[in-house]
Amino acid sequence: MSITAIITFILIFGVIVTAHEFGHFIIAKKSGVLVREFSIGMGPKILYWHKNNTTYTIRILPVGGYVRMAGLDEESDLDAGQNVCLQFNDQKQITIIDKRIENTSGVIFQIDTFDLQNELFLTGFNKESTEKQVYDIHHDAIIVEKDGTEVQIAPKDTWVQNAPVYKRAMINVAGPLMNFILTFFIFSILGFIQPNVNLNENVIGSVQSGMPAADAGIKVNDKIIKIDNDKTNTWEEITENISNKSNQEITLSVERLGHLKQITLKPQLKRINGKEQSLIGITNRTYTDPVSRLKYGFISTITAIQKIWHALTHLFTGGFSLDKLGGPVAIAKTTSEVSKTGFLNILFFTAMLSANLGIMNLIPIPALDGGKLVLNAIEAILRKPLPTSFENAVTIAGAAVMLVLMVAVTINDLLR
C-alpha cells in the first residue's frame, strides 16, 4: 500500500469508528451515565483534558476510539499501601486523589483501605503519622494519574448498569444510529458537490435521438412503471431490467400526463469500456435545487442500508463461504484501490463503510450492540435485571465467536 492509501485507510476508519463511539457517548451523557473517558485513537495518550466529569483523550494511534462508561470493565483505581497526595473541600471531603506524590500542594497519604463505589471513604496514614485516618470522598472526586490525566471516580449510582433498561437500549442503539447519520451527512455533501443529482426515480430525463427509445416515441418526463410484467419503481430497476433483455423485444408501460401507454421496442447492444451493454437511449431525470440535494443524501443512505442488509441476509444463500466476508485486510485493499480514484469516490466509500458498520453492529451477537439490545429486550420482558454472571458469560461467548470469525476472515483475506 502507498502512503496515500495508508493515510486514507486510517482517516476513513478513524472517522467512522469515532462517530460510532460518539453516538454511545452523547446518549450515555444525556442518560445520566458517567462517561469516564472518551478517547479518539488508541495507544499512549498525547493530549487530554477534563471537562464536565469526562476525560477527553487523543491517543497516538489514529485507528478508532472508545467510550469508557462507569461500571464497564472497572478496575481498581487505587492500591492498598499506595502513596497519594490528597486535596479537600471545605467540608473536609477528598476532592482530588493525586498519584503524583511529588505534588506537595496537598496531604501526602498512605492508603490502607478504600471504597470508591459505595460508601466513598479512604483510610490510611498521613505522612509521618502512625494514627489511622478516615476521610470521606466527594461523590465527584478526581483521581490524577501519574501522567497528569484527570479521571472521575465511578460511584455505583453513576454506572451504566443502574440506568433504566430503556436508557441502556438507547445507548446501545446510538452507535449504529450515529453511523447512519454520518452516512447521510456524507451523501448530502456529495449531493452538493456534484453538478446535479438523480433521485433514483423511474422518470426519464432525456432521450437520445437515433436510439430505440426515441424511435418508439418515448418522451422526456415519461414514467416507466413496468417493463413486461416487472414493476419498476426506481431507475436502478429499469437499467437492471433492460440489461437483462438484450436481443429481445420488451414492452414498456409508460405513464404520460396521467395516461398509460404501452410501448414496444428492442434494446440495442453497444460496446462500452470493452463490455457489451443493452441500451435503449434514455437517462434519468436530475435535479440541482438544494432540497433535492438533501433528498439525494437521504435516498442514498436508505439505498445503502438496503443493499448491505440484502447482502447480509443472503450470506448463507448457496452455502456459506468466507469469501463472502471481508475483514481489515480486505477493507485496506479496497481503500487502497479507492484512494487512487479521487476524492468523491473516497467519500462514497466512507459513507458505505459507515452504513456497513452500523448494520453489522446491529447483528444480535452478544458482543455487538445488537446482542446487547437483545439482552435489554429480555430484561424488559422479565421486568427484572439479568444476572451479571449470565450477561458476562453470554458476552464472553459472543466475543469469542467474533474473534474466531475475525481471525478466519483475516487469514482468508491474506490467502486471497
Helices and strands as residue ranges (DSSP letters): H 3-30, E 35-51, E 54-69, E 83-88, E 94-98, E 107-115, E 121-126, E 132-144, E 150-152, G 156-158, G 160-162, H 165-193, E 197-198, E 204-207, H 212-215, E 223-227, E 230-231, H 235-243, E 250-256, E 259-265, E 268-272, E 275-279, E 282-284, E 286-287, H 290-313, G 322-324, H 328-338, H 343-361, H 369-382, H 388-415
